[in-house]
Amino acid sequence: MNTKVLPGFQELLPNEQLEFNRIKRIIEDAYLTYGYRPIETPVLERAEVLLSKSGGETEKQIYQFEKGDTKLAMRFDLTVPLARYVAQHQNDLVFPFKRYAIDKVYRGEKPQAGRFREFYQCDIDVIGRDTLPLEYDAQIPLIISEIFTNLKLDFTIRINNRKILNGFLQSLGLKDIAIILNILDGIEREGEGNIKKELIEINVDAKTIKEIFTFIQLNKLNNSKLIKALKDYEINSDMYKEGVGELSFVYKKMKEMGIKEKNCKIDLSVVRGLDYYTGTVYETTLNKYPEIGSVCSGGRYDDLASYYTSNKFPGVGISIGLTRLFDQLLRRGAIDTAIQTNTKVLVISLCDDDDYINTLLEKFQESNIAMELGVGDLKKNMTYANRLKIPYVVIIGEDEIKAKKYTIKDMDTGKQQKKTLKGILGILC
């Protein structure tokens, strides 16, 4: 029997899982701190719900099957289930609806480094009813900044507005703008040369391609100069002007909220290939590991649930691909997996005085000290503590009971001493 995990699925050792869970808690704590409320949607949805917003390659990646007369599918992201959720519960929700979801999604794509068939996404979205103030577009980067600062990762939040490039491309007389934006979305991965070839293949002439890349070269300016250059650029497009105004407003609010200049870059090449983004778009990259690409992305969309309701629900949100992020950092040795257990103390009893032992255990519980009760002989328990790198061992024998003390051993230094219960708590707390 082949016991290997299926390709595209992540399975971690306990020490790796502890670090994975720690990172997940940091993300969730940040979401909670900013007032986002948790929801969970089913892994399985009616196929028609998930397929309503998909097409092309996405539809090929959705796991589908039938149970009786019902066609089912496994969710491939957390956004489409959110749209269904908002449509279904719209009369019970308080708007703006600030939700977070941290859960697994499933995609039947070819497994490779950084790509999984089952993976965690960590999403936040703010959904408005009819309208949603632009201030929320500036709050999202603040949460991104807090998360990656707490993870002690050097990062850059790259921000743009889709209306800018849309308006610019329209002013050039181009028609297949969605296709062109999808091509430009790959500029960082594929390089300018390959992108130019792809544009030529869809019959964009050399003069227009030069104008596109001249415009994108504005990226070399710092944020303030880039905003000014965009305002000064002579483009006859209301959409372009609206996009520049929105980007300028969001950037100003971001600075007012305390986001550091070194962690934020206005980047005209960020367009996000997905069609439902209509305004602000974000991508977050790690400065030490640029080859990983975006580790947190998202943006503004005008209408979340149009497939499920006639009511309008604009929103803005981001998603962190936690499984991919963890895998890439683990491969680069950037993840600390030295901690083998959360246990702080192993209690080894060499006597039958349950009352004396239970008094100690109860105090540990009251003080929230992570502990284990050793079973078996002393030597095996010490070996166990050593292998798991448990910091302390407390030994209780007849001598300890007579002296009304406990023996505590620091497993790092090897120092061993007899202490009262108060003394033991003083060391561990």
MARMARKOL-604745 format. One record per residue (C-alpha): residue number from 1; residue in three letters; chain; x, y, z. Coordinates in Angstrom, 2 decimals, m for minus. Example, Ala and Ser with C-alpha at 12.3 -4.5 7.8 and 13.67 -1.06 7.14 Angstrom:
BEGIN
n, res, chain, X, Y, Z
1, ALA, A, 12.30, m4.50, 7.80
2, SER, A, 13.67, m1.06, 7.14
This chain:
BEGIN
n, res, chain, X, Y, Z
1, MET, A, 0.00, 0.00, 0.00
2, ASN, A, 1.32, 3.45, m0.96
3, THR, A, 1.10, 5.63, 2.16
4, LYS, A, 2.48, 8.80, 0.56
5, VAL, A, 0.29, 11.89, 0.69
6, LEU, A, m1.39, 12.70, m2.63
7, PRO, A, 0.45, 15.31, m4.72
8, GLY, A, m0.75, 18.83, m4.02
9, PHE, A, m1.65, 18.24, m0.38
10, GLN, A, 0.38, 19.53, 2.55
11, GLU, A, 1.06, 17.38, 5.61
12, LEU, A, 3.30, 18.78, 8.34
13, LEU, A, 5.26, 17.34, 11.24
14, PRO, A, 4.08, 18.48, 14.71
15, ASN, A, 6.86, 21.08, 15.11
16, GLU, A, 6.00, 22.52, 11.68
17, GLN, A, 2.29, 22.45, 12.48
18, LEU, A, 2.90, 24.41, 15.68
19, GLU, A, 4.55, 27.20, 13.69
20, PHE, A, 1.85, 27.05, 11.01
21, ASN, A, m0.82, 27.44, 13.71
22, ARG, A, 1.10, 30.33, 15.32
23, ILE, A, 1.13, 32.23, 12.01
24, LYS, A, m2.56, 31.49, 11.50
25, ARG, A, m3.33, 32.89, 14.97
26, ILE, A, m1.39, 36.10, 14.20
27, ILE, A, m3.48, 36.59, 11.06
28, GLU, A, m6.75, 35.83, 12.85
29, ASP, A, m5.90, 38.08, 15.80
30, ALA, A, m5.29, 40.99, 13.40
31, TYR, A, m8.63, 40.38, 11.69
32, LEU, A, m10.44, 40.32, 15.04
33, THR, A, m8.63, 43.44, 16.26
34, TYR, A, m10.05, 45.47, 13.38
35, GLY, A, m13.62, 44.33, 13.94
36, TYR, A, m13.93, 41.57, 11.35
37, ARG, A, m16.33, 38.80, 12.32
38, PRO, A, m15.85, 35.12, 11.51
39, ILE, A, m18.03, 33.05, 9.22
40, GLU, A, m17.67, 29.51, 7.91
41, THR, A, m19.29, 28.26, 4.73
42, PRO, A, m19.57, 24.60, 3.67
43, VAL, A, m16.79, 22.94, 1.69
44, LEU, A, m19.47, 21.61, m0.64
45, GLU, A, m21.81, 23.89, m2.55
46, ARG, A, m24.32, 23.33, m5.31
47, ALA, A, m22.29, 23.20, m8.50
48, GLU, A, m24.41, 25.92, m10.12
49, VAL, A, m23.46, 28.33, m7.31
50, LEU, A, m19.70, 27.88, m7.73
51, LEU, A, m19.82, 27.71, m11.52
52, SER, A, m21.85, 30.92, m11.84
53, LYS, A, m18.74, 33.11, m11.54
54, SER, A, m16.20, 30.79, m13.07
55, GLY, A, m15.09, 29.95, m16.55
56, GLY, A, m12.16, 28.78, m18.63
57, GLU, A, m9.31, 27.38, m16.56
58, THR, A, m11.08, 27.98, m13.25
59, GLU, A, m13.99, 25.74, m14.21
60, LYS, A, m11.58, 22.97, m15.18
61, GLN, A, m10.01, 23.13, m11.72
62, ILE, A, m13.24, 22.74, m9.75
63, TYR, A, m13.84, 19.33, m8.19
64, GLN, A, m17.36, 18.26, m9.19
65, PHE, A, m19.45, 15.15, m8.55
66, GLU, A, m23.04, 14.01, m8.19
67, LYS, A, m24.91, 12.62, m5.19
68, GLY, A, m28.33, 11.41, m6.23
69, ASP, A, m29.88, 14.12, m8.37
70, THR, A, m27.75, 16.92, m6.90
71, LYS, A, m24.67, 18.24, m8.68
72, LEU, A, m22.07, 19.24, m6.09
73, ALA, A, m18.72, 21.05, m6.20
74, MET, A, m15.93, 21.80, m3.73
75, ARG, A, m15.25, 25.49, m3.14
76, PHE, A, m12.20, 26.79, m5.06
77, ASP, A, m11.99, 30.07, m3.12
78, LEU, A, m13.79, 31.83, m0.24
79, THR, A, m15.15, 34.75, m2.28
80, VAL, A, m17.87, 32.99, m4.28
81, PRO, A, m19.26, 31.30, m1.13
82, LEU, A, m19.22, 34.76, 0.50
83, ALA, A, m21.31, 36.15, m2.37
84, ARG, A, m23.85, 33.35, m1.90
85, TYR, A, m23.78, 33.90, 1.88
86, VAL, A, m24.45, 37.65, 1.61
87, ALA, A, m27.29, 37.10, m0.87
88, GLN, A, m28.88, 34.49, 1.40
89, HIS, A, m28.50, 36.38, 4.71
90, GLN, A, m28.71, 39.98, 3.50
91, ASN, A, m31.71, 40.79, 5.69
92, ASP, A, m29.95, 39.50, 8.82
93, LEU, A, m26.54, 41.13, 8.33
94, VAL, A, m25.37, 44.52, 9.57
95, PHE, A, m23.79, 46.60, 6.81
96, PRO, A, m21.04, 47.39, 6.19
97, PHE, A, m20.52, 43.69, 6.77
98, LYS, A, m16.92, 43.02, 7.86
99, ARG, A, m16.18, 39.32, 7.66
100, TYR, A, m13.15, 37.09, 7.87
101, ALA, A, m12.79, 33.46, 6.88
102, ILE, A, m9.80, 31.18, 7.39
103, ASP, A, m10.42, 27.83, 5.77
104, LYS, A, m9.36, 25.29, 3.17
105, VAL, A, m10.20, 25.51, m0.52
106, TYR, A, m9.70, 22.97, m3.30
107, ARG, A, m8.39, 23.25, m6.85
108, GLY, A, m7.70, 20.44, m9.26
109, GLU, A, m4.62, 22.00, m10.84
110, LYS, A, m1.24, 20.48, m11.58
111, PRO, A, 0.74, 20.33, m8.31
112, GLN, A, 4.10, 22.11, m8.29
113, ALA, A, 6.19, 24.21, m5.93
114, GLY, A, 3.88, 26.75, m4.33
115, ARG, A, 0.72, 25.30, m5.91
116, PHE, A, m1.57, 23.00, m3.98
117, ARG, A, m4.83, 21.17, m4.53
118, GLU, A, m5.87, 21.77, m0.93
119, PHE, A, m4.76, 24.93, 0.83
120, TYR, A, m5.71, 27.49, 3.47
121, GLN, A, m6.86, 30.95, 2.48
122, CYS, A, m7.19, 33.76, 5.02
123, ASP, A, m9.70, 36.30, 3.72
124, ILE, A, m11.18, 39.56, 4.90
125, ASP, A, m13.83, 41.57, 3.08
126, VAL, A, m15.91, 44.65, 3.82
127, ILE, A, m19.25, 44.52, 2.02
128, GLY, A, m21.49, 47.54, 1.65
129, ARG, A, m25.13, 47.75, 0.71
130, ASP, A, m25.51, 49.91, m2.42
131, THR, A, m22.36, 51.92, m1.57
132, LEU, A, m19.09, 51.48, 0.31
133, PRO, A, m16.91, 54.46, 1.34
134, LEU, A, m13.44, 54.58, m0.19
135, GLU, A, m11.89, 54.86, 3.29
136, TYR, A, m12.16, 51.07, 3.60
137, ASP, A, m9.74, 50.71, 0.68
138, ALA, A, m7.15, 52.45, 2.87
139, GLN, A, m7.93, 50.40, 5.98
140, ILE, A, m7.16, 47.08, 4.28
141, PRO, A, m3.43, 47.89, 3.80
142, LEU, A, m3.25, 48.88, 7.48
143, ILE, A, m4.30, 45.33, 8.43
144, ILE, A, m1.86, 43.82, 5.92
145, SER, A, 0.91, 45.95, 7.42
146, GLU, A, 0.14, 44.81, 10.96
147, ILE, A, 0.09, 41.14, 10.02
148, PHE, A, 3.42, 41.08, 8.19
149, THR, A, 5.05, 43.32, 10.79
150, ASN, A, 3.94, 40.87, 13.51
151, LEU, A, 5.30, 38.01, 11.40
152, LYS, A, 8.64, 39.88, 11.34
153, LEU, A, 8.77, 39.82, 7.54
154, ASP, A, 10.11, 42.69, 5.42
155, PHE, A, 7.31, 43.49, 2.97
156, THR, A, 6.00, 45.94, 0.40
157, ILE, A, 2.30, 46.55, m0.24
158, ARG, A, 1.99, 47.39, m3.93
159, ILE, A, m1.16, 49.33, m4.74
160, ASN, A, m2.85, 50.54, m7.91
161, ASN, A, m6.30, 51.34, m9.29
162, ARG, A, m7.73, 49.37, m12.20
163, LYS, A, m9.53, 52.44, m13.56
164, ILE, A, m6.19, 54.10, m14.33
165, LEU, A, m4.98, 51.47, m16.78
166, ASN, A, m8.51, 50.88, m18.08
167, GLY, A, m8.89, 54.57, m18.87
168, PHE, A, m5.38, 54.82, m20.30
169, LEU, A, m5.89, 51.82, m22.62
170, GLN, A, m9.26, 53.18, m23.75
171, SER, A, m7.59, 56.49, m24.62
172, LEU, A, m5.27, 54.53, m26.93
173, GLY, A, m8.30, 53.22, m28.83
174, LEU, A, m7.84, 49.62, m27.66
175, LYS, A, m10.87, 47.35, m27.42
176, ASP, A, m9.80, 44.03, m25.88
177, ILE, A, m8.89, 45.74, m22.61
178, ALA, A, m9.72, 42.77, m20.34
179, ILE, A, m7.39, 40.54, m22.37
180, ILE, A, m4.63, 43.15, m22.33
181, LEU, A, m4.95, 43.60, m18.56
182, ASN, A, m4.67, 39.85, m18.10
183, ILE, A, m1.48, 39.87, m20.16
184, LEU, A, m0.02, 42.84, m18.26
185, ASP, A, m0.81, 41.09, m14.97
186, GLY, A, 2.00, 38.63, m15.79
187, ILE, A, 4.70, 41.26, m16.35
188, GLU, A, 6.53, 40.48, m13.10
189, ARG, A, 6.54, 36.73, m13.70
190, GLU, A, 7.30, 36.71, m17.42
191, GLY, A, 9.29, 39.92, m17.98
192, GLU, A, 8.73, 42.78, m20.42
193, GLY, A, 10.04, 40.89, m23.44
194, ASN, A, 7.50, 38.05, m23.17
195, ILE, A, 4.66, 40.46, m22.42
196, LYS, A, 5.47, 42.49, m25.54
197, LYS, A, 5.38, 39.28, m27.62
198, GLU, A, 1.97, 38.40, m26.19
199, LEU, A, 0.63, 41.86, m27.02
200, ILE, A, 1.93, 41.54, m30.60
201, GLU, A, 0.14, 38.17, m30.87
202, ILE, A, m3.21, 39.88, m30.18
203, ASN, A, m2.43, 42.53, m32.83
204, VAL, A, m1.41, 45.44, m30.61
205, ASP, A, 0.87, 47.59, m32.82
206, ALA, A, 4.45, 48.51, m31.88
207, LYS, A, 3.65, 52.22, m31.33
208, THR, A, 0.87, 51.39, m28.84
209, ILE, A, 3.04, 48.85, m27.02
210, LYS, A, 5.74, 51.51, m26.64
211, GLU, A, 3.18, 53.95, m25.19
212, ILE, A, 1.97, 51.30, m22.72
213, PHE, A, 5.45, 50.60, m21.43
214, THR, A, 6.39, 54.29, m21.36
215, PHE, A, 3.37, 54.80, m19.10
216, ILE, A, 4.31, 51.88, m16.84
217, GLN, A, 7.83, 53.31, m16.54
218, LEU, A, 6.34, 55.98, m14.28
219, ASN, A, 6.77, 53.28, m11.62
220, LYS, A, 10.37, 54.44, m11.23
221, LEU, A, 9.14, 57.60, m9.50
222, ASN, A, 8.52, 57.67, m5.77
223, ASN, A, 4.91, 57.61, m4.60
224, SER, A, 4.32, 61.36, m4.31
225, LYS, A, 5.97, 62.16, m7.65
226, LEU, A, 4.08, 59.30, m9.31
227, ILE, A, 0.73, 60.66, m8.10
228, LYS, A, 1.65, 64.09, m9.48
229, ALA, A, 2.81, 62.59, m12.80
230, LEU, A, m0.49, 60.72, m13.16
231, LYS, A, m2.45, 63.91, m12.54
232, ASP, A, m0.31, 65.78, m15.08
233, TYR, A, m0.52, 63.05, m17.74
234, GLU, A, m2.64, 64.33, m20.62
235, ILE, A, m5.25, 61.61, m21.01
236, ASN, A, m8.79, 62.39, m22.11
237, SER, A, m10.65, 59.79, m20.09
238, ASP, A, m13.10, 60.28, m17.21
239, MET, A, m12.37, 56.76, m16.01
240, TYR, A, m8.64, 57.51, m15.86
241, LYS, A, m9.20, 60.73, m13.91
242, GLU, A, m11.54, 58.94, m11.50
243, GLY, A, m8.96, 56.22, m10.93
244, VAL, A, m6.18, 58.73, m10.26
245, GLY, A, m8.43, 60.58, m7.82
246, GLU, A, m9.29, 57.38, m5.95
247, LEU, A, m5.67, 56.23, m5.80
248, SER, A, m4.55, 59.64, m4.54
249, PHE, A, m7.24, 59.59, m1.84
250, VAL, A, m6.44, 56.03, m0.70
251, TYR, A, m2.70, 56.73, m0.59
252, LYS, A, m3.26, 59.91, 1.45
253, LYS, A, m5.45, 58.01, 3.94
254, MET, A, m2.90, 55.19, 4.20
255, LYS, A, m0.21, 57.69, 5.21
256, GLU, A, m2.56, 59.31, 7.73
257, MET, A, m3.17, 55.88, 9.28
258, GLY, A, 0.54, 55.45, 9.85
259, ILE, A, 1.55, 53.03, 7.11
260, LYS, A, 5.27, 53.50, 6.57
261, GLU, A, 6.44, 54.78, 3.20
262, LYS, A, 9.01, 51.98, 2.95
263, ASN, A, 6.21, 49.39, 3.13
264, CYS, A, 4.03, 50.92, 0.42
265, LYS, A, 4.63, 51.38, m3.33
266, ILE, A, 2.24, 52.66, m5.95
267, ASP, A, 2.79, 50.25, m8.84
268, LEU, A, 1.04, 50.67, m12.19
269, SER, A, 1.86, 47.09, m13.20
270, VAL, A, m0.44, 45.70, m10.51
271, VAL, A, m3.73, 45.03, m12.28
272, ARG, A, m4.97, 41.69, m10.84
273, GLY, A, m6.09, 39.52, m13.73
274, LEU, A, m9.51, 38.68, m12.30
275, ASP, A, m12.25, 40.61, m14.08
276, TYR, A, m14.35, 41.41, m11.02
277, TYR, A, m11.83, 43.92, m9.61
278, THR, A, m12.99, 47.40, m10.57
279, GLY, A, m10.90, 49.90, m8.58
280, THR, A, m8.19, 49.63, m5.94
281, VAL, A, m5.98, 46.54, m6.24
282, TYR, A, m3.25, 45.25, m3.91
283, GLU, A, m0.37, 42.83, m4.05
284, THR, A, 2.05, 42.22, m1.18
285, THR, A, 5.55, 40.91, m1.78
286, LEU, A, 8.37, 39.93, 0.57
287, ASN, A, 11.46, 42.07, m0.05
288, LYS, A, 13.88, 39.30, 0.93
289, TYR, A, 12.13, 36.73, m1.26
290, PRO, A, 10.77, 38.56, m4.34
291, GLU, A, 10.79, 35.32, m6.34
292, ILE, A, 7.86, 34.04, m4.27
293, GLY, A, 5.60, 36.66, m5.86
294, SER, A, 2.48, 38.01, m4.22
295, VAL, A, 1.67, 36.54, m0.81
296, CYS, A, m1.39, 38.70, m0.15
297, SER, A, m3.60, 40.18, m2.84
298, GLY, A, m7.06, 41.57, m3.47
299, GLY, A, m8.95, 44.72, m4.26
300, ARG, A, m12.23, 46.57, m4.76
301, TYR, A, m15.19, 45.08, m6.64
302, ASP, A, m18.40, 46.92, m7.51
303, ASP, A, m20.91, 44.14, m7.16
304, LEU, A, m20.27, 40.99, m5.14
305, ALA, A, m23.51, 39.03, m5.47
306, SER, A, m25.00, 40.02, m8.84
307, TYR, A, m25.43, 36.35, m9.83
308, TYR, A, m27.58, 35.61, m6.79
309, THR, A, m29.57, 38.81, m6.10
310, SER, A, m30.63, 42.04, m7.80
311, ASN, A, m29.37, 44.08, m4.84
312, LYS, A, m25.96, 45.71, m5.15
313, PHE, A, m23.18, 44.78, m2.71
314, PRO, A, m19.86, 46.54, m3.44
315, GLY, A, m16.86, 45.41, m1.42
316, VAL, A, m13.14, 45.41, m0.90
317, GLY, A, m11.01, 42.60, 0.46
318, ILE, A, m7.78, 40.64, 0.44
319, SER, A, m6.67, 37.03, 0.72
320, ILE, A, m3.51, 35.49, 2.16
321, GLY, A, m2.61, 32.08, 0.75
322, LEU, A, m1.35, 30.70, 4.04
323, THR, A, m0.39, 27.20, 2.87
324, ARG, A, 1.63, 28.58, m0.04
325, LEU, A, 3.26, 31.27, 2.11
326, PHE, A, 4.26, 28.75, 4.78
327, ASP, A, 5.56, 26.27, 2.21
328, GLN, A, 7.71, 28.87, 0.47
329, LEU, A, 9.18, 30.21, 3.73
330, LEU, A, 9.80, 26.66, 4.98
331, ARG, A, 11.71, 25.80, 1.79
332, ARG, A, 13.93, 28.85, 2.33
333, GLY, A, 14.68, 28.08, 5.97
334, ALA, A, 12.80, 31.19, 7.06
335, ILE, A, 10.48, 29.27, 9.40
336, ASP, A, 11.56, 28.48, 12.98
337, THR, A, 10.57, 24.87, 13.62
338, ALA, A, 12.77, 24.38, 16.70
339, ILE, A, 9.80, 24.29, 19.08
340, GLN, A, 8.63, 20.70, 19.33
341, THR, A, 5.77, 21.18, 21.81
342, ASN, A, 3.89, 23.84, 23.73
343, THR, A, 4.44, 21.88, 26.96
344, LYS, A, 6.40, 23.94, 29.48
345, VAL, A, 6.76, 21.34, 32.21
346, LEU, A, 6.63, 17.56, 32.47
347, VAL, A, 5.51, 16.28, 35.89
348, ILE, A, 6.97, 12.87, 36.83
349, SER, A, 5.44, 11.11, 39.84
350, LEU, A, 7.44, 8.39, 41.61
351, CYS, A, 4.88, 7.90, 44.40
352, ASP, A, 1.19, 7.22, 44.98
353, ASP, A, 0.19, 10.38, 46.86
354, ASP, A, m2.51, 11.62, 44.48
355, ASP, A, m3.51, 14.56, 46.69
356, TYR, A, 0.03, 15.97, 46.74
357, ILE, A, 0.35, 15.59, 42.94
358, ASN, A, m3.12, 16.99, 42.22
359, THR, A, m2.42, 20.11, 44.29
360, LEU, A, 0.48, 20.89, 41.96
361, LEU, A, m1.47, 20.10, 38.81
362, GLU, A, m4.40, 22.27, 39.89
363, LYS, A, m2.08, 25.24, 40.48
364, PHE, A, m0.56, 24.72, 37.03
365, GLN, A, m4.04, 24.75, 35.49
366, GLU, A, m5.02, 27.91, 37.39
367, SER, A, m1.83, 29.60, 36.14
368, ASN, A, m2.34, 28.41, 32.53
369, ILE, A, 0.99, 26.55, 32.55
370, ALA, A, 1.13, 24.04, 29.70
371, MET, A, 1.99, 20.69, 31.29
372, GLU, A, 2.08, 16.95, 30.81
373, LEU, A, 1.94, 14.15, 33.37
374, GLY, A, 4.66, 11.60, 32.75
375, VAL, A, 3.80, 7.88, 32.76
376, GLY, A, 6.34, 5.12, 33.36
377, ASP, A, 9.88, 5.17, 34.74
378, LEU, A, 12.08, 8.20, 35.30
379, LYS, A, 14.66, 7.47, 32.60
380, LYS, A, 12.13, 7.12, 29.79
381, ASN, A, 10.36, 10.29, 30.88
382, MET, A, 13.60, 12.27, 30.91
383, THR, A, 14.40, 10.99, 27.42
384, TYR, A, 10.92, 12.04, 26.30
385, ALA, A, 11.39, 15.53, 27.75
386, ASN, A, 14.79, 15.86, 26.09
387, ARG, A, 13.57, 14.83, 22.65
388, LEU, A, 10.63, 17.25, 22.76
389, LYS, A, 12.78, 19.99, 24.29
390, ILE, A, 10.38, 20.48, 27.21
391, PRO, A, 12.02, 23.28, 29.27
392, TYR, A, 11.34, 21.92, 32.78
393, VAL, A, 10.73, 18.64, 34.56
394, VAL, A, 9.19, 18.41, 38.04
395, ILE, A, 9.85, 15.21, 39.97
396, ILE, A, 7.73, 14.06, 42.91
397, GLY, A, 9.00, 11.20, 45.11
398, GLU, A, 8.81, 10.17, 48.75
399, ASP, A, 11.63, 12.55, 49.74
400, GLU, A, 9.86, 15.49, 48.13
401, ILE, A, 6.60, 14.70, 49.95
402, LYS, A, 8.37, 14.44, 53.33
403, ALA, A, 10.09, 17.80, 52.76
404, LYS, A, 6.85, 19.30, 51.39
405, LYS, A, 8.76, 20.39, 48.31
406, TYR, A, 9.17, 19.48, 44.64
407, THR, A, 12.29, 18.84, 42.59
408, ILE, A, 12.48, 20.97, 39.45
409, LYS, A, 15.08, 20.50, 36.73
410, ASP, A, 15.96, 23.04, 34.07
411, MET, A, 16.47, 20.82, 31.02
412, ASP, A, 18.56, 23.42, 29.23
413, THR, A, 21.14, 24.04, 31.97
414, GLY, A, 20.76, 20.74, 33.83
415, LYS, A, 20.35, 22.65, 37.11
416, GLN, A, 18.19, 20.77, 39.62
417, GLN, A, 16.77, 22.16, 42.88
418, LYS, A, 14.09, 21.52, 45.49
419, LYS, A, 11.41, 24.20, 45.72
420, THR, A, 8.11, 24.81, 47.49
421, LEU, A, 4.96, 25.06, 45.42
422, LYS, A, 5.30, 28.84, 45.51
423, GLY, A, 8.91, 28.55, 44.33
424, ILE, A, 7.94, 26.24, 41.47
425, LEU, A, 5.28, 28.70, 40.29
426, GLY, A, 7.81, 31.53, 40.57
427, ILE, A, 10.10, 29.75, 38.09
428, LEU, A, 7.39, 28.72, 35.62
429, CYS, A, 5.17, 31.81, 35.62
